[in-house]
Amino acid sequence: MELEENTFLCFQIYSLYEALYESPVFFLNENKKYSSTALKNRGDFTESFCFDKLKSIFGENRVFRNIEIVNKKNEPLSEIDILVLYGDIAIIVQAKSKRLTIESRKGNLSIIQKDFKLAIQDAYDQAGKTALSILNPNGRFRNSNKERFEIGNKIRKIYPIVLLSDYYPSLTIQTKEFLKLQDIGGLSLPVITEIFTLDIICEFLSSPLYFLSYIDRRANYFYEINITHELTVLSVHLTQNLWIDNGYQGVYYTEDCTADLDAAVLARKYDLPGNKTPIGILTKFKDTLFQKIITQLDQGETIQQIELGLFLLKLSEDTISNINSNLNLIIKQTHLDNGVHDFSLVFDELSSGITFHTSFSNLIEANQILDRHCVARKYKSKIDKWFGIHIHPTSNTIQIINYLDNKWAYSIELERLSKHLKHNTRNPAKSNHKSIGRNSLCPCGSGKKYKKCCL
């Protein structure tokens, strides 16, 4: 193929874009007078970019920039680049503009380790140091204006994110190999990524619960997930709802898993034909009662709302379909007989259960009935957590959330209460699954075989 003079043919457009983004850094670094300023500007851009993205998800009143930890003399000890406060959960972002040197890219192991320390280990260590102050009720903070900064709620969980300004080859592999983790109660395992991936995460998971659900899952599977690029696991999450069953030591996701996400990004950015959102967690239950519940939970930040929202977003497609059909059934029953109807589900792997409850009762009476039922059901199921939701049968809105979180222990009083616990007179789960095997677990959530329970 002949080309005109000064015309070039590029077979891999990504390499060209990468060169356009990265090459100026080398030119700027050659200018000794300006190199430090250039590095600072890159760091400031990374911070401001992240700040704007997280602010678009969590709102201006929950995202803060450049929060300093100070001692009793008001002297700075450390700094948080970006801090998100959402209920009793915090996200700490430490942004770094340090990049891999040429020697690292050539495979020099000692230089790779040095670059890794400067780019990632130091940022993670700083996140751990600031986390200790946040988890400490006596921690002292001030904002970028040197004014006292108060963290309102007692923080239960902190998610550290190390954010890089450049694409970092083999980031996941190097993180597992070199990162020295800290064992701090309340501090999650880290999420290590760069601004390009954060941009895509925020593009698709644009609400607090969906974003936090992914960060929680990604951090919890820190050891199990093996990938060459972070977008691969994001694509898996969008299409399949990221979940790894207990007993698996590791899962490797190949890059072809990113196809749905790649197509959606092209459809959004370049208006090409195709789905602008991958078919999966964001599309399959649109306009259903389940999605309406998630939307309502997304608008608040109490512990009950956050915990319930994160729990529901972990559920499988079959379970969500079951919940939708059962909710429609008990709401219809309530309209027909003006009575009280509910159904419960137990999840042994999560040591959790949930009761959906609907009636026209006043809130005081409904709360008493729901609380008594949840206490008895939790005890009878011998699990640690139980959620209860009272839904108004006309508006389909959540009116009451009951959240029980305590280790199961034998109780004579609860034994007596749970002994008189009756199953639904018309179990909605049973009504929607007529082909349940006699030896299968009963869908009512009792933990017993179907033949010995609701058959």
C-alpha positions in Angstrom: 0.0 0.0 0.0 1.5 3.3 -1.1 1.0 6.4 1.1 1.5 10.0 0.2 4.6 11.8 1.5 4.3 12.8 5.2 1.4 10.4 5.6 1.5 7.6 8.2 -0.5 4.5 8.9 -1.2 3.6 12.5 -2.4 0.0 13.2 -3.1 0.6 16.9 -4.7 3.9 17.6 -4.4 3.3 21.4 -0.6 3.6 21.2 -0.9 7.0 19.4 -3.3 8.4 22.1 -1.0 7.0 24.8 2.0 8.8 23.3 0.0 12.1 23.0 -0.8 11.9 26.6 2.5 10.8 28.0 5.2 12.3 25.8 4.8 15.9 27.0 5.8 14.7 30.5 9.2 13.8 29.3 9.6 17.2 27.5 8.5 19.1 30.6 10.8 17.1 32.9 13.8 18.1 30.8 13.2 21.7 31.8 14.8 21.6 35.3 13.3 25.0 36.2 9.7 23.9 35.3 9.7 20.2 36.1 8.7 20.6 39.8 5.9 22.9 38.8 4.7 20.5 36.1 4.7 17.6 38.6 2.6 19.7 41.0 0.2 20.7 38.3 -0.3 17.0 37.4 -1.0 16.2 41.1 -3.4 19.1 41.4 -5.3 18.0 38.2 -5.6 14.4 39.5 -7.0 15.7 42.8 -9.5 18.2 41.2 -10.6 15.6 38.6 -11.3 13.0 41.4 -13.0 15.7 43.5 -15.4 16.7 40.7 -16.2 13.1 39.9 -17.0 12.0 43.4 -18.9 15.2 44.0 -21.2 14.4 41.1 -22.0 11.1 42.8 -22.2 11.9 46.5 -23.0 15.6 46.4 -21.1 18.7 47.5 -21.9 18.3 51.2 -20.3 14.8 51.4 -17.0 15.3 49.5 -14.1 17.3 50.8 -10.6 18.2 49.5 -7.3 18.7 51.3 -8.3 17.7 54.9 -5.4 17.9 57.3 -4.9 15.8 60.4 -3.4 18.0 63.2 -2.1 17.5 66.7 -3.1 19.3 69.9 -0.9 22.2 68.9 -2.8 22.4 65.6 0.4 21.3 63.7 -0.2 19.2 60.5 0.5 15.5 60.8 -0.8 14.2 57.5 -3.3 15.1 54.8 -6.2 13.5 53.0 -6.4 14.5 49.3 -10.1 13.6 48.9 -12.4 12.6 51.7 -16.0 11.2 51.2 -18.3 10.9 54.2 -21.4 8.9 53.6 -23.3 7.9 56.7 -20.9 5.9 58.9 -18.6 5.1 55.9 -15.6 7.1 54.7 -13.6 6.9 51.4 -10.1 8.2 51.5 -8.4 9.0 48.2 -4.7 9.6 48.0 -3.8 10.9 44.6 -0.3 10.4 43.1 1.3 11.8 39.9 4.4 9.6 40.2 4.7 7.4 37.1 6.8 4.5 35.9 10.2 5.5 34.7 11.7 4.2 31.4 13.9 1.8 33.3 10.9 0.3 35.0 9.2 -0.2 31.7 12.3 -2.0 30.5 11.8 -4.5 33.4 14.5 -3.4 35.9 13.2 -5.0 39.1 14.9 -2.8 41.6 13.7 0.4 39.8 10.2 -1.1 39.5 10.1 -1.6 43.3 11.4 1.9 43.9 8.8 3.4 41.5 6.1 1.3 43.1 7.0 2.6 46.6 6.9 6.2 45.5 3.7 5.8 43.4 1.6 3.5 45.5 3.1 2.3 48.8 3.6 5.8 50.2 0.1 6.8 49.2 -1.4 3.7 50.8 0.7 4.2 54.0 -0.6 7.7 54.2 -4.2 6.5 53.8 -3.6 4.1 56.7 -2.2 6.9 58.9 -5.1 9.2 58.2 -7.6 6.3 58.7 -6.3 5.8 62.3 -7.1 9.4 63.0 -10.6 9.2 61.5 -11.4 6.0 63.5 -10.2 7.7 66.6 -13.0 9.7 68.2 -10.3 12.2 69.4 -8.9 12.9 66.0 -8.4 16.5 65.0 -8.9 17.9 61.5 -8.9 21.1 59.6 -9.9 22.0 56.1 -8.0 23.8 53.3 -8.9 27.2 54.9 -7.2 26.1 58.1 -10.5 26.0 59.9 -11.6 23.2 62.3 -13.3 20.4 60.4 -15.7 18.1 62.2 -16.5 14.5 61.2 -20.1 14.2 62.3 -20.8 10.5 62.4 -18.7 7.9 64.1 -17.0 6.1 61.1 -17.4 2.4 61.0 -15.6 1.5 57.7 -13.0 3.3 55.6 -12.2 2.5 52.0 -8.8 3.7 50.8 -8.3 4.5 47.2 -4.9 5.1 45.7 -5.4 7.1 42.5 -2.7 7.5 39.8 -2.6 10.1 37.1 -1.1 7.7 34.5 -2.0 4.2 33.2 0.3 1.9 35.2 1.1 -1.4 33.4 0.5 -4.6 35.4 -0.9 -2.6 38.3 -2.9 -5.4 39.8 0.0 -7.9 39.6 2.5 -5.5 41.1 0.1 -4.5 43.9 -0.3 -8.1 45.0 3.5 -8.7 44.7 4.9 -5.6 46.4 2.2 -3.8 48.5 2.7 -4.1 52.2 -0.8 -4.1 53.8 -1.8 -2.7 57.1 -4.0 -4.5 59.6 -6.2 -1.8 61.0 -9.7 -2.5 62.3 -12.3 -0.7 60.2 -9.8 -0.1 57.3 -10.8 -2.0 54.1 -8.3 -3.5 51.7 -7.3 -0.9 49.1 -8.5 -0.1 45.6 -5.6 0.9 43.4 -6.5 2.5 40.1 -6.0 5.5 37.9 -8.1 8.5 36.7 -9.1 6.9 33.4 -10.7 3.9 35.2 -12.2 6.2 37.8 -13.8 8.2 35.0 -15.5 5.1 33.6 -16.6 3.8 37.1 -18.2 7.2 37.8 -19.8 7.3 34.3 -21.8 4.1 34.9 -22.0 3.7 38.7 -23.3 7.3 39.2 -25.2 6.9 42.5 -23.8 6.5 46.0 -25.0 2.9 46.6 -24.0 1.6 43.2 -20.5 3.2 43.5 -20.0 2.1 47.1 -21.2 -1.4 46.3 -18.6 -1.8 43.6 -15.8 -0.4 45.7 -16.7 -2.7 48.6 -16.8 -5.8 46.4 -13.6 -4.8 44.6 -11.7 -4.3 47.9 -13.1 -7.5 49.5 -11.9 -9.5 46.4 -8.4 -7.9 46.6 -6.7 -11.3 46.7 -9.1 -13.4 44.6 -9.3 -11.3 41.4 -6.6 -11.6 38.7 -6.8 -9.2 35.8 -4.5 -7.2 33.5 -6.7 -4.1 33.5 -9.2 -2.8 36.1 -11.9 -2.1 33.4 -12.2 -5.9 33.0 -13.6 -6.4 36.4 -15.8 -3.4 36.2 -17.3 -4.8 33.0 -17.9 -8.1 34.8 -19.6 -6.3 37.6 -21.9 -4.3 35.3 -23.0 -7.4 33.4 -23.0 -10.1 36.0 -22.9 -8.4 39.5 -19.5 -9.2 40.7 -19.6 -12.1 43.1 -17.1 -14.9 44.0 -18.4 -17.9 46.0 -16.7 -19.0 49.1 -14.1 -21.6 48.6 -12.5 -20.1 45.4 -9.0 -19.0 45.9 -8.8 -16.9 42.8 -10.6 -16.0 39.5 -8.9 -14.8 36.3 -10.9 -12.5 34.1 -9.6 -12.3 30.5 -9.8 -9.0 28.5 -12.6 -10.2 26.3 -14.9 -9.8 29.4 -14.5 -6.0 28.7 -16.3 -6.2 25.3 -19.7 -5.0 26.7 -18.2 -2.1 28.5 -16.0 -1.1 25.5 -19.1 -1.1 23.2 -21.1 1.0 25.8 -18.3 3.6 26.0 -18.1 3.9 22.2 -21.8 4.3 22.1 -21.7 7.0 24.7 -18.6 8.9 23.7 -18.9 8.7 19.9 -22.6 8.1 19.5 -22.0 4.8 17.7 -24.9 2.2 17.5 -25.2 -0.1 20.5 -26.3 -0.2 24.1 -25.1 2.8 26.0 -25.4 0.8 29.2 -24.3 -2.9 29.3 -27.2 -5.2 29.9 -27.0 -6.2 33.5 -27.3 -4.7 37.0 -28.3 -1.3 35.7 -30.9 -2.4 33.1 -32.5 -5.7 34.0 -34.7 -4.5 36.8 -35.5 -1.0 35.6 -39.0 0.2 36.5 -39.5 -2.7 39.0 -40.3 -2.6 42.7 -36.8 -3.7 43.5 -35.3 -0.7 41.6 -37.7 1.6 43.2 -36.5 0.5 46.6 -32.9 1.0 45.7 -33.7 4.5 44.4 -35.3 5.4 47.7 -32.4 4.0 49.7 -30.0 6.0 47.6 -31.6 9.3 48.7 -30.6 8.8 52.4 -27.5 8.0 54.4 -28.6 6.4 57.7 -26.9 3.2 58.7 -30.1 1.3 58.0 -30.4 2.7 54.5 -26.8 2.1 53.6 -26.6 -1.4 55.0 -29.9 -2.4 53.4 -28.9 -1.0 50.1 -25.5 -2.7 50.0 -27.1 -6.0 51.0 -29.8 -5.8 48.3 -27.2 -5.0 45.6 -25.4 -8.2 46.4 -28.4 -10.4 45.5 -28.5 -12.6 42.4 -30.7 -12.0 39.4 -33.0 -15.0 40.3 -33.4 -13.7 43.9 -34.2 -10.2 42.7 -36.8 -11.6 40.3 -38.3 -13.7 43.1 -38.4 -10.5 45.3 -40.2 -8.6 42.6 -42.8 -11.3 42.0 -43.4 -11.8 45.7 -43.7 -8.1 46.5 -46.3 -7.7 43.7 -48.2 -10.7 45.2 -48.3 -9.5 48.8 -49.3 -6.0 47.8 -52.1 -7.4 45.7 -53.2 -9.6 48.7 -53.2 -6.6 51.0 -55.5 -4.7 48.7 -57.8 -7.6 48.4 -58.2 -8.4 52.2 -56.9 -5.3 53.9 -54.7 -7.6 55.9 -51.0 -8.0 56.9 -48.8 -9.9 54.5 -45.1 -10.6 54.4 -42.4 -13.0 53.1 -38.9 -13.7 54.3 -35.6 -14.9 52.7 -32.5 -16.3 54.4 -29.0 -16.1 53.0 -26.7 -18.5 54.9 -23.6 -17.4 53.0 -24.2 -13.8 54.1 -25.4 -14.8 57.6 -28.3 -12.5 56.8 -32.1 -12.5 56.2 -34.8 -10.1 55.2 -38.5 -9.7 55.7 -40.7 -7.7 53.3 -43.9 -6.6 55.0 -46.9 -4.7 53.8 -50.2 -3.5 55.3 -52.4 -0.5 55.8 -51.6 -0.4 59.5 -50.5 2.9 61.1 -46.7 3.3 61.4 -46.7 2.5 65.2 -48.6 -0.7 64.8 -46.7 -1.7 61.7 -43.4 -1.1 63.4 -44.3 -3.2 66.4 -45.5 -6.1 64.1 -42.4 -5.9 61.9 -40.0 -5.7 64.8 -41.5 -8.6 66.6 -41.5 -10.7 63.4 -37.9 -9.8 62.5 -36.6 -10.7 66.0 -38.3 -14.0 66.0 -37.3 -14.9 62.4 -33.7 -13.9 63.0 -33.5 -16.1 66.1 -35.2 -19.0 64.5 -32.8 -18.8 61.5 -29.8 -18.6 63.8 -28.1 -15.9 61.9 -26.4 -12.5 62.8 -28.2 -9.9 60.6 -31.8 -9.4 59.7 -33.5 -6.6 57.7 -37.1 -5.8 57.8 -38.9 -3.5 55.3 -42.4 -2.2 55.6 -43.7 -1.0 52.2 -46.9 0.9 51.8 -49.2 -1.1 49.4 -50.5 1.9 47.5 -47.5 4.2 47.1 -45.0 1.3 47.1 -42.6 3.4 49.2 -40.5 2.3 52.1 -42.0 3.5 55.4 -40.0 1.5 58.0 -36.6 -0.1 57.9 -35.8 -2.6 60.7 -32.1 -3.6 61.0 -30.9 -6.1 63.6 -27.1 -6.7 63.8 -25.9 -8.9 66.7 -24.4 -12.3 67.1 -26.9 -15.1 67.5 -27.1 -16.4 71.1 -29.5 -18.8 72.8 -32.3 -17.1 74.7 -35.2 -18.7 76.6 -37.4 -15.7 75.8 -36.6 -15.7 72.1 -37.0 -19.5 72.0 -40.5 -19.0 73.2 -41.2 -16.2 70.8 -39.9 -18.0 67.8 -41.7 -21.2 68.7 -45.0 -19.5 67.9 -43.7 -17.9 64.7 -46.1 -18.9 61.9 -45.3 -19.1 58.2 -47.3 -17.0 55.8 -50.8 -18.4 55.3 -50.2 -18.0 51.6 -46.4 -18.1 51.1 -45.7 -15.9 48.0 -42.4 -17.7 47.3 -44.3 -21.0 47.2 -47.0 -19.5 44.9 -44.4 -18.4 42.4 -42.4 -21.7 42.3 -44.7 -24.6 41.7 -41.9 -27.0 40.7 -40.0 -26.9 44.0 -38.6 -30.4 44.8 -39.7 -32.1 48.0 -36.1 -32.3 49.3 -35.2 -28.7 48.3 -34.8 -26.0 50.8 -38.1 -24.3 51.4 -38.3 -20.9 49.7 -39.9 -19.3 52.8 -36.5 -19.1 54.4 -36.9 -21.4 57.3 -33.9 -23.5 56.4 -35.9 -26.7 56.4 -36.6 -29.0 53.6 -39.7 -28.1 51.6 -41.5 -31.4 52.5 -41.1 -30.6 56.2 -42.2 -27.0 56.0 -44.6 -25.3 53.6 -45.5 -28.3 51.4 
